[in-house]
């Protein structure tokens, strides 16, 4: 009995790994044929030999049973070295891949559904992949929708957000151009909060616009979503002071405290820690 238990313990890692994502060692054309035959989509893990996060995904995330349960019934899954494998090199050129890992989701006709870069070290990776089936988040789908509706402001913002997640280009300039083209009403659309978040550093014109129209944004979106962005702005201010990048004026702390208190931010406790620091 003891020998059997020891044998099972020795085999357990292999058994668990076998329940993870089933990657097939086949070329792209064969993978597309298999996807069509099996009624599935194609999931491509684009990696490089030197990429540390790629190795973490390979060793820690893809072997998880919960990922296997999600992926294997839905996808024909393959992985290609984007610098060495012929199909990987071709895919990198086709989609302008510049960051690794990059994950590409195609339908069985070789049409792009979604593309995003960067791993997620947990089962939450499924949520990122599942965006391929959300018309408001899937990069390939948004690109086609935008081509048919180029004047749809919310669609333009969502497409830019999905483009940023591909890491194929710097979207800062595109964000500035898009913002300048929006009417005041269009700027209040919930999707436009994306343009006021990380792409609008504290003190920038768009960040000031958010503070000037705060109640309007809280009404058009959700207070929690707006407050999350405001907390980032204040953390940015505190961090610049702590790093010596901004002088600490005598009345700065009192003024900042009064501003924060007047906003009644959700979950503002983190800001008190920065204030104390």
Backbone torsions as a table, in degrees:
resi	resn	phi	psi	omega
1	UNK	NA	-45.2	-179.7
2	UNK	-60.1	-39.2	180.0
3	UNK	-64.2	-40.4	179.2
4	UNK	-63.2	-42.5	-180.0
5	UNK	-62.9	-44.5	179.3
6	UNK	-62.0	-38.3	179.7
7	UNK	-65.7	-42.3	178.5
8	UNK	-63.9	-40.0	178.1
9	UNK	-64.3	-37.1	179.2
10	UNK	-68.3	-32.8	-178.0
11	UNK	-86.8	-14.2	-172.6
12	UNK	-56.4	-46.5	178.8
13	UNK	-57.3	-40.1	179.5
14	UNK	-67.4	-38.1	179.8
15	UNK	-66.7	-41.7	179.6
16	UNK	-65.4	-44.4	179.7
17	UNK	-60.7	-36.5	-179.1
18	UNK	-66.5	-16.6	179.9
19	UNK	-91.6	-0.3	-178.4
20	UNK	-82.8	-156.9	-178.0
21	UNK	-67.8	129.8	-179.6
22	UNK	-89.8	95.9	177.3
23	UNK	-85.4	130.2	-178.3
24	UNK	-99.8	136.9	-179.9
25	UNK	-90.3	74.0	-177.2
26	UNK	-138.0	153.3	178.1
27	UNK	-69.8	168.7	-174.2
28	UNK	-61.5	-43.7	-177.7
29	UNK	-63.6	-37.4	177.2
30	UNK	-68.7	-36.3	179.0
31	UNK	-65.3	-39.4	178.2
32	UNK	-66.6	-39.7	177.2
33	UNK	-63.8	-41.2	179.3
34	UNK	-65.4	-40.4	178.8
35	UNK	-62.4	-41.9	178.5
36	UNK	-65.0	-42.9	-177.6
37	UNK	-66.2	-36.6	-174.7
38	UNK	-96.4	-0.6	-179.8
39	UNK	67.0	40.4	-177.7
40	UNK	-123.1	173.8	170.6
41	UNK	-99.2	172.3	-178.0
42	UNK	-111.1	125.2	176.0
43	UNK	-109.3	126.3	-177.5
44	UNK	-119.5	122.0	173.3
45	UNK	-92.9	108.0	179.7
46	UNK	-94.9	112.9	-173.9
47	UNK	-128.3	174.8	170.3
48	UNK	-133.2	163.2	-177.0
49	UNK	-67.6	-27.4	-174.9
50	UNK	-96.1	-1.9	-171.6
51	UNK	-81.7	112.1	179.1
52	UNK	-63.7	-49.0	178.1
53	UNK	-59.9	-30.8	176.7
54	UNK	-62.4	-42.1	179.8
55	UNK	-67.0	-38.3	177.4
56	UNK	-62.6	-43.3	177.2
57	UNK	-60.3	-43.3	-176.9
58	UNK	-65.8	-38.6	-174.0
59	UNK	-91.0	-30.8	-170.8
60	UNK	-111.2	-29.9	-170.4
61	UNK	-105.8	-53.2	-177.3
62	UNK	-60.6	-28.7	177.5
63	UNK	-74.3	-7.9	-177.1
64	UNK	-65.9	138.7	-179.0
65	UNK	-62.4	-37.7	-178.7
66	UNK	-62.7	-32.6	176.3
67	UNK	-72.6	-40.1	176.9
68	UNK	-60.9	-41.3	179.6
69	UNK	-62.7	-33.0	179.9
70	UNK	-82.1	-48.7	-171.4
71	UNK	-73.7	-48.9	-167.2
72	UNK	-60.8	-36.1	176.4
73	UNK	-75.7	-16.7	-171.8
74	UNK	-107.4	-27.8	-170.3
75	UNK	-129.4	147.0	156.1
76	UNK	-88.5	116.4	-173.2
77	UNK	-106.1	133.2	177.7
78	UNK	-137.2	162.7	175.6
79	UNK	-137.6	136.8	-178.5
80	UNK	-132.6	137.0	170.8
81	UNK	-70.4	118.1	-173.7
82	UNK	-74.1	-7.7	178.7
83	UNK	-111.1	-13.4	-173.7
84	UNK	-125.1	-40.7	-177.5
85	UNK	-75.1	134.3	-178.3
86	UNK	-55.3	-42.6	178.5
87	UNK	-68.5	-36.0	177.7
88	UNK	-64.5	-44.7	178.6
89	UNK	-61.4	-42.3	-179.3
90	UNK	-66.5	-40.9	179.1
91	UNK	-66.6	-40.1	178.8
92	UNK	-61.5	-40.6	178.6
93	UNK	-69.9	-40.2	-177.8
94	UNK	-62.4	-41.1	-173.9
95	UNK	-106.7	2.2	178.2
96	UNK	68.2	37.7	-176.4
97	UNK	-66.5	130.8	179.6
98	UNK	-130.5	-10.0	-177.2
99	UNK	-128.3	153.4	-176.4
100	UNK	-136.8	144.5	-3.6
101	UNK	-73.3	149.1	170.5
102	UNK	-116.3	135.5	-177.5
103	UNK	-114.1	129.0	-175.2
104	UNK	-119.7	131.7	179.2
105	UNK	-121.4	119.9	-179.0
106	UNK	-116.7	154.7	168.0
107	UNK	-86.4	178.3	-173.7
108	UNK	-70.5	-8.2	176.7
109	UNK	-96.7	8.8	179.0
110	UNK	76.6	19.3	177.2
111	UNK	-90.5	136.0	-178.5
112	UNK	-71.6	127.6	171.7
113	UNK	-97.5	-47.4	-173.2
114	UNK	-155.8	152.6	176.7
115	UNK	-151.3	131.7	174.9
116	UNK	-151.8	157.2	-177.3
117	UNK	-115.2	150.9	176.2
118	UNK	97.2	131.1	180.0
119	UNK	-84.2	166.8	174.4
120	UNK	-127.2	118.0	-171.9
121	UNK	-85.2	65.8	177.3
122	UNK	175.8	171.9	178.6
123	UNK	-59.8	-14.7	178.2
124	UNK	-61.8	-12.9	175.6
125	UNK	-55.8	-30.6	178.8
126	UNK	-58.9	-39.3	-180.0
127	UNK	-61.8	-39.0	179.3
128	UNK	-64.5	-41.7	-179.4
129	UNK	-69.9	-37.9	-177.5
130	UNK	-65.1	-17.1	175.2
131	UNK	-61.0	-20.6	178.7
132	UNK	-60.1	-21.4	-176.9
133	UNK	-106.6	12.8	176.1
134	UNK	-110.9	114.7	-175.7
135	UNK	-62.5	-18.9	179.5
136	UNK	-93.8	1.4	-178.1
137	UNK	-130.6	-26.3	-175.9
138	UNK	-72.2	121.4	-173.0
139	UNK	-60.7	-46.6	-179.1
140	UNK	-64.0	-43.4	178.8
141	UNK	-64.2	-43.4	178.6
142	UNK	-62.8	-37.5	179.5
143	UNK	-61.9	-41.8	179.4
144	UNK	-70.7	-39.3	178.1
145	UNK	-64.0	-40.4	-179.1
146	UNK	-67.1	-35.0	178.0
147	UNK	-61.7	-31.6	179.4
148	UNK	-88.2	-20.7	-177.6
149	UNK	-135.0	65.4	-172.8
150	UNK	-66.6	-15.9	-177.7
151	UNK	-97.5	1.7	-179.8
152	UNK	-77.4	108.2	-173.8
153	UNK	-62.4	-47.3	-179.3
154	UNK	-62.0	-38.2	179.4
155	UNK	-65.8	-38.9	178.4
156	UNK	-63.6	-39.7	179.7
157	UNK	-68.1	-45.2	-179.5
158	UNK	-63.2	-38.2	178.3
159	UNK	-64.5	-41.2	178.8
160	UNK	-63.7	-38.9	178.4
161	UNK	-63.6	-43.2	177.9
162	UNK	-67.5	-37.0	177.2
163	UNK	-62.5	-41.6	178.5
164	UNK	-58.9	-38.3	-178.4
165	UNK	-69.9	-13.5	177.3
166	UNK	-81.6	-20.0	-176.2
167	UNK	55.3	31.8	177.4
168	UNK	-92.0	-14.6	177.4
169	UNK	-161.2	159.9	175.7
170	UNK	-79.1	123.2	-174.7
171	UNK	-99.4	4.9	-175.8
172	UNK	-58.2	-50.2	179.9
173	UNK	-63.6	-38.3	177.9
174	UNK	-63.9	-36.8	178.7
175	UNK	-65.1	-41.7	179.1
176	UNK	-62.8	-44.0	-179.6
177	UNK	-65.0	-43.3	-179.8
178	UNK	-63.5	-45.2	-179.4
179	UNK	-59.4	-43.6	-178.6
180	UNK	-63.2	-24.9	-177.4
181	UNK	-86.6	-9.8	-174.4
182	UNK	-86.3	143.0	173.7
183	UNK	-78.0	163.1	177.2
184	UNK	-54.6	-39.1	178.7
185	UNK	-68.3	-40.6	179.3
186	UNK	-64.9	-35.4	-179.7
187	UNK	-64.3	-22.4	-179.0
188	UNK	-85.4	-4.1	178.2
189	UNK	-62.4	138.6	-179.0
190	UNK	-52.5	-33.3	179.9
191	UNK	-62.0	-27.0	-175.6
192	UNK	-74.9	-9.3	173.9
193	UNK	-57.6	-28.9	177.4
194	UNK	-57.0	-37.7	-178.9
195	UNK	-74.7	-13.6	-178.9
196	UNK	-103.8	1.6	-176.3
197	UNK	-93.3	-118.2	-174.6
198	UNK	-65.5	-24.0	179.9
199	UNK	-82.6	1.5	178.8
200	UNK	-128.2	83.2	-179.4
201	UNK	-56.9	152.4	179.3
202	UNK	-56.4	132.7	-178.1
203	UNK	93.0	-12.1	178.8
204	UNK	-74.8	163.3	179.7
205	UNK	-56.1	-39.6	-179.2
206	UNK	-70.9	-35.2	176.8
207	UNK	-64.6	-41.1	177.4
208	UNK	-64.5	-36.3	178.5
209	UNK	-61.4	-40.7	178.9
210	UNK	-60.8	-46.4	-179.5
211	UNK	-65.7	-34.2	-179.4
212	UNK	-71.1	-26.5	-176.3
213	UNK	-120.1	33.4	-171.1
214	UNK	-58.8	-49.9	-176.9
215	UNK	-66.7	-32.4	176.6
216	UNK	-64.6	-40.9	178.6
217	UNK	-69.8	-37.0	178.0
218	UNK	-64.6	-29.8	178.6
219	UNK	-80.5	-39.2	-176.6
220	UNK	-79.6	-27.4	177.4
221	UNK	-111.0	-137.5	173.7
222	UNK	-121.8	143.0	178.9
223	UNK	-54.6	-37.7	-178.3
224	UNK	-64.1	-41.0	-179.6
225	UNK	-65.9	-41.3	179.4
226	UNK	-68.6	-43.3	-178.7
227	UNK	-62.5	-35.5	178.8
228	UNK	-60.9	-38.8	178.4
229	UNK	-70.6	-41.9	179.6
230	UNK	-61.6	-40.5	178.7
231	UNK	-61.6	-38.1	176.6
232	UNK	-60.8	-40.8	-179.7
233	UNK	-62.1	-44.6	-179.5
234	UNK	-69.1	-37.8	176.1
235	UNK	-61.7	-37.7	176.8
236	UNK	-61.2	-42.4	179.6
237	UNK	-64.2	-49.1	179.9
238	UNK	-60.4	-41.0	-177.0
239	UNK	-64.1	-39.2	179.1
240	UNK	-63.9	-37.5	177.1
241	UNK	-67.0	-46.0	-178.1
242	UNK	-62.8	-30.5	179.6
243	UNK	-88.4	0.6	-179.8
244	UNK	76.2	15.9	-179.9
245	UNK	-87.3	-8.1	-179.8
246	UNK	-143.6	128.5	-179.5
247	UNK	-66.1	146.0	179.5
248	UNK	-92.7	97.6	178.8
249	UNK	-68.0	152.6	-175.2
250	UNK	-54.9	-39.8	-175.5
251	UNK	-99.4	7.2	-173.4
252	UNK	-64.2	-44.6	-178.1
253	UNK	-63.6	-46.0	-179.6
254	UNK	-61.8	-42.6	-180.0
255	UNK	-63.6	-44.2	-179.2
256	UNK	-65.1	-40.6	177.8
257	UNK	-60.9	-43.7	-179.2
258	UNK	-64.9	-39.3	177.7
259	UNK	-61.2	-48.4	-177.7
260	UNK	-62.5	-44.3	-179.9
261	UNK	-61.9	-37.4	-177.4
262	UNK	-70.7	-21.4	-177.4
263	UNK	-84.2	-18.8	-179.6
264	UNK	51.5	52.5	-176.5
265	UNK	-69.1	142.5	174.1
266	UNK	-71.4	128.8	176.5
267	UNK	64.6	45.7	-176.0
268	UNK	-85.3	4.1	-176.7
269	UNK	-58.3	-34.8	-179.4
270	UNK	-60.1	-32.7	-178.8
271	UNK	-69.9	-29.7	177.0
272	UNK	-65.7	-34.3	178.0
273	UNK	-65.9	-41.6	176.7
274	UNK	-64.8	-38.6	178.9
275	UNK	-61.4	-44.1	179.2
276	UNK	-64.8	-39.8	179.7
277	UNK	-62.7	NA	NA
